[in-house]
């Protein structure tokens, strides 16, 4: 969350009229104070101040986004979604409004609905190039959840960004999309690319195991990667999927004995 808060503060700094040059002094001051409060971790105070800014200037999309974000951080999830949807509808040309509307829908699991506003944000990227990788990541994740092949386009676009070009997550997601499209050999190549970038990543190792196990029908190779994934999870003191991996290894061992 600290990373996202810093990203949020960056977005506020990029805005043309949120913190400076506003003709209404009181809403502007309330927005400044709200931003400072949330940067300091006081989201209750930030929410109250952001609400004052919205009441003072209800047509200001930036204040609406600020308030919606504050509502979300105070776990008023339905209110946050409704506020950000309202703001995005009233500000179709605002990158920040479209981005945060898509972001809140994604955070709430509404990946199908999140794609539209995130695409709008990508179209409105001029002046917000620093945020483009984050938009692409969210679009790719939403497409992955929906098994939409257009996710390939967003993941490929991510690879041109220096900060993401060598991230194993990009290749791992490309592999998962390939599996969803029935392209198992392509998925294997992408997972191998991901593993070269992060040889001890237990998630990538497990995905390779499942690919060999379920789709490529190679239980011997599957067992190698299941074991390696289990070892890496134990090293990291990560209990995730350990029981399921052990059980699958036992099943594969029994099946192997039967075949012999």
N, C-alpha and C positions, 0 to 999 in steps of 0.2 A: 504493500500500500504506500510505503514511502516513495517508491519509484513513481507510482501513479500520481501522488500528490505533487511531486516535483514537476511531472509532465503537465499537470493541471495548472500550476503556477506559471510554467512556460507559456502555455496557451493564453493565459490571462495577459502576460506581458506582451504577447504578439497582437493582442486586440488593439484596434485603433482608437476606440473611444471609451473603454471601460474605466480606466483609472485616471485619465487626463482629458481635458478639453470638454467636459460635460457641462452643459448649460445649467443643469439642476445640481446644485452644490450638495444638498443633503443626501440624495440617493448615491451620488458619487462617493461621498465620504463613507456612507454605510457599506458600499461595495469594497472600498479599500480596507475598512476595518474588518469586514467579513473575511476577506482574503487573508489578512494578517492573522486573524484568529484561527482559521483553519490550518494555515501553514504552521502555527504553533501547536496544533493538535486539539484545539478547543472547537469541536464541530457543533456543539449546542449553541454556543455564542455566535459562531459563524452562520448557523442557520437562521437565528433570530435577526441578525444584521442583514443577511441577504434578503430575507423576507421584507425588511424595511425598504431596501433598495428597490425591490420589485413593486411594492406598494407605491413608492414615490415616482417610479417611471415604469409603468406596466408594459409599455411597448418596447422597452430596451431588451433585446434578445440576450445580451451578455449577462445582464442581471438575472434573467430567467434561468440561464444555464448555471450560474453560480448558485442560485437557490436550489435548483434540481439536484446538483451535486451534493450540496449540504444535506438535503433531505435523505439522499441515499446513504451518506455516511452516518446519519442518525437512524438508519434502519427503517426509515419510513419509505418502504420500497414502492408501494403502489402510488403514493403521492409523488415520489421522485419520477417514476415512469410517466405519470400523467402530466407533471410540470414540464418535463423535457419534451414530451410529445407536443404539448401545446406550444412551447417555444419554437420547436422546429417547424411546426405548421405555419406559425406566424412569421417565420424568418427563413424562407426557402433558399435564400442566397447567403446564409451564414454558415461558414465552414464549422465553426465551433458548435452551433446549435445542432447541425446535422450529425456531427461526429458524436456528441454526447448523447443524442437520442439513440443512435445505433449502439453506442457503448452500453447504455443502461439496459437496452433490450437484450444484448448479448449477456450481460451479467445476470439477468433474470432468466436466462435460458430460452429466450424467444429468438433463436438464431434466424429462422426464416424471415421474421419481420425486421430483424436488424439489418439485413443485407441492403434494403432500399436506402435508408438514410446514410449508411456507410458508403454506398456508391455515390450518393449525392455529395458527401464530404470529399471523396476522391476527385470528383469533378471540380470542386471548389478549392482545390489545393493551392492555387496561386497565393503566395505569401505565407503559406503554412508548410513549406516543403520539409521542415524538420519533423513534422508529425506524420508524413506520408507512410513511413514504415509501420507505424502503429495502426494506421487505417488498414494497410495491406494485411497485417497479421490478423486483425479482427475479421476482415473479409474472408481470409483463408480459413480461419477456424469455423466461421459460420458455414461456409461452403462444405467443409469437411463434415460437420454435423448433419448437413442436409444431403450429403453425397452428390454434390453438384460439381461437374467437371470444370466449370469456370474457375474453381479454386486453383487449378493449375496455373492459370494466368496470373493470379495474385501472388502465388508462391514464386513463380519464375521472376516476377517483377521485384520481389524482395531480394533476390540474389544479386541485383545490381547495386544494392546499398551496402556500403562497406561494413556497417555494423551487423548485417544479417547474412552477407554473402557466404560466410563460413560457419554459420550456425547449424548444428546438427538438427535442430527442430524443424528447419525448413525442409530438409531432405526426408526427415521422418514423416512430416505431413504430406509431402509429395508421394511417399510410399503408401500411406494410408488411403489417399485419394485413388491411387493406382489400384489398390486392392478393391476398393469400392466399384471401380470401373471394370473389374475382371482382368486387369493387366498385371498378372502376377510376376512375370519376369522383370518387368519395369519396376515393380515394387521392390523386388530383390536388389536391383542395382541401386535404387535410391537408399535403401536401408544400409547397404554396404558403404555407400558414400557417407551416410550419417555416422556409421561406426568408425570409419577412418578418421573422422573429425573428433569423435569422442569414444574411444575404444572400451571404456569401462561403464558406459551409460546403461543401467539396468533396464530402462524402458525400451531402448533400441534393441538390446539383446533379447528381451522378451518378445518384441514384435517380430524379430527374425525367427525366433523359435516357433511362434504361432504360424508364421508364413510357411515354414517348412513342414510343420505339423499338419495344418489344416488344408493348405492350398497346393503345396508342392509335393505332398505325400512322401516326405523323406524323414521318417521318424528318427533315424540315426543322427542326422544333422540337427534336427529339432532338439534332441536330448542334449547335445553339446551346448546349444545356446540357452536352453532352460537352465542347465547347471551353472553356466557362467553368469546368467542373470541373477540366479539365487545367491551365488557367492558375492556378487557385487552389492546386492541388497543387504546381506549380512554384514559386509564390511562397513556399509553406511548406516547400519542400525536402522534400516528402513523395513518395517514389517509388511509393507504393501505387497500383496499377492504371494507372499512366501508359502503359505499353506496350500494355495491353489497350484503353485509350481511343483511343490513336493508331491502332491497327489497325482498330477499329470505325469511326472517322472516315474512314479510307481506304476501307473497304468501302462505307460509305454514299455517299461521293463517287463511287465507281465506279458504284454502282447508279443514282445520280442522272444521270450522264452517259449511261448506257444508256437510261434512260427518255426523255431528251431526244432 
